Amino acid sequence: MDCIFCKIIAGEIPSTKVYEDEQVLAFRDIQPAAPVHILVIPKQHISGCGAITAENSAVVAHIFEVIPQIAKQEGITDFRVVSNQGAEAGQTVHHLHFHILAGRTLKGMC
């Protein structure tokens, strides 16, 4: 599979990890859109939000349990969580991932 996030999970591409457990990996984005920009990904390859099913949704719930832990670890209380589905929505890596953005006033989207 030619998925950059799968290669990061496998250790083939280095990353700056901020959290890892048996289901999830979180690391700093190499092109940050905010002072704090962390990507949280399932270790299981799921192509995006549109591929979440009853069989794999438990990992998404786990990710949303981990996000507050990461925020606390990073010393942030105000943050945005974003996930894009499809090219028109801005998804560039087709592996489910959630962006944690913080560290400045975030404008724009809702």
Contacts in CASP RR format, 6 or more apart in sequence:
PFRMAT RR
TARGET T0000
AUTHOR 0000-0000-0000
METHOD contacts of the structure
MODEL  1
MDCIFCKIIAGEIPSTKVYEDEQVLAFRDIQPAAPVHILVIPKQHISGCG
AITAENSAVVAHIFEVIPQIAKQEGITDFRVVSNQGAEAGQTVHHLHFHI
LAGRTLKGMC
1 45 0 8 1.000
3 45 0 8 1.000
3 93 0 8 1.000
3 94 0 8 1.000
3 95 0 8 1.000
4 13 0 8 1.000
4 93 0 8 1.000
4 95 0 8 1.000
5 39 0 8 1.000
5 41 0 8 1.000
5 45 0 8 1.000
5 93 0 8 1.000
5 95 0 8 1.000
5 97 0 8 1.000
6 45 0 8 1.000
6 95 0 8 1.000
7 13 0 8 1.000
8 14 0 8 1.000
8 15 0 8 1.000
8 25 0 8 1.000
8 27 0 8 1.000
8 41 0 8 1.000
9 25 0 8 1.000
9 41 0 8 1.000
9 43 0 8 1.000
15 25 0 8 1.000
15 27 0 8 1.000
15 28 0 8 1.000
16 27 0 8 1.000
16 28 0 8 1.000
17 25 0 8 1.000
17 26 0 8 1.000
17 27 0 8 1.000
18 26 0 8 1.000
18 27 0 8 1.000
18 28 0 8 1.000
18 38 0 8 1.000
18 70 0 8 1.000
18 73 0 8 1.000
18 74 0 8 1.000
19 25 0 8 1.000
19 26 0 8 1.000
19 40 0 8 1.000
19 66 0 8 1.000
19 69 0 8 1.000
19 70 0 8 1.000
19 73 0 8 1.000
20 26 0 8 1.000
21 66 0 8 1.000
22 43 0 8 1.000
23 42 0 8 1.000
23 43 0 8 1.000
23 44 0 8 1.000
23 59 0 8 1.000
23 62 0 8 1.000
24 40 0 8 1.000
24 41 0 8 1.000
24 42 0 8 1.000
24 43 0 8 1.000
24 59 0 8 1.000
24 62 0 8 1.000
24 63 0 8 1.000
24 66 0 8 1.000
25 40 0 8 1.000
25 41 0 8 1.000
25 43 0 8 1.000
26 38 0 8 1.000
26 39 0 8 1.000
26 40 0 8 1.000
26 41 0 8 1.000
26 66 0 8 1.000
26 70 0 8 1.000
26 100 0 8 1.000
27 38 0 8 1.000
27 39 0 8 1.000
28 37 0 8 1.000
28 38 0 8 1.000
28 39 0 8 1.000
29 37 0 8 1.000
29 38 0 8 1.000
29 39 0 8 1.000
29 99 0 8 1.000
33 99 0 8 1.000
33 101 0 8 1.000
34 101 0 8 1.000
34 102 0 8 1.000
34 103 0 8 1.000
34 104 0 8 1.000
34 106 0 8 1.000
35 102 0 8 1.000
35 103 0 8 1.000
35 104 0 8 1.000
36 74 0 8 1.000
36 76 0 8 1.000
36 79 0 8 1.000
36 100 0 8 1.000
36 101 0 8 1.000
36 102 0 8 1.000
36 103 0 8 1.000
37 99 0 8 1.000
37 100 0 8 1.000
37 101 0 8 1.000
38 70 0 8 1.000
38 74 0 8 1.000
38 99 0 8 1.000
38 100 0 8 1.000
39 97 0 8 1.000
39 98 0 8 1.000
39 99 0 8 1.000
39 100 0 8 1.000
40 63 0 8 1.000
40 66 0 8 1.000
40 67 0 8 1.000
40 70 0 8 1.000
40 97 0 8 1.000
40 98 0 8 1.000
40 100 0 8 1.000
41 95 0 8 1.000
41 96 0 8 1.000
41 97 0 8 1.000
41 98 0 8 1.000
42 56 0 8 1.000
42 59 0 8 1.000
42 60 0 8 1.000
42 63 0 8 1.000
42 96 0 8 1.000
44 56 0 8 1.000
44 59 0 8 1.000
45 95 0 8 1.000
46 52 0 8 1.000
46 56 0 8 1.000
46 59 0 8 1.000
46 95 0 8 1.000
46 96 0 8 1.000
47 94 0 8 1.000
47 95 0 8 1.000
47 96 0 8 1.000
48 83 0 8 1.000
48 85 0 8 1.000
48 86 0 8 1.000
48 91 0 8 1.000
48 94 0 8 1.000
48 95 0 8 1.000
48 96 0 8 1.000
48 97 0 8 1.000
49 83 0 8 1.000
49 84 0 8 1.000
49 85 0 8 1.000
49 96 0 8 1.000
50 85 0 8 1.000
51 96 0 8 1.000
52 60 0 8 1.000
52 96 0 8 1.000
60 96 0 8 1.000
63 98 0 8 1.000
67 81 0 8 1.000
67 98 0 8 1.000
67 100 0 8 1.000
70 100 0 8 1.000
71 77 0 8 1.000
71 79 0 8 1.000
71 100 0 8 1.000
71 102 0 8 1.000
74 100 0 8 1.000
74 102 0 8 1.000
76 102 0 8 1.000
76 103 0 8 1.000
78 102 0 8 1.000
78 103 0 8 1.000
79 100 0 8 1.000
79 101 0 8 1.000
79 102 0 8 1.000
79 103 0 8 1.000
80 99 0 8 1.000
80 100 0 8 1.000
80 101 0 8 1.000
80 102 0 8 1.000
80 106 0 8 1.000
80 109 0 8 1.000
81 98 0 8 1.000
81 99 0 8 1.000
81 100 0 8 1.000
81 101 0 8 1.000
82 98 0 8 1.000
82 99 0 8 1.000
82 101 0 8 1.000
82 109 0 8 1.000
83 96 0 8 1.000
83 97 0 8 1.000
83 98 0 8 1.000
83 99 0 8 1.000
84 90 0 8 1.000
84 91 0 8 1.000
85 91 0 8 1.000
86 94 0 8 1.000
END
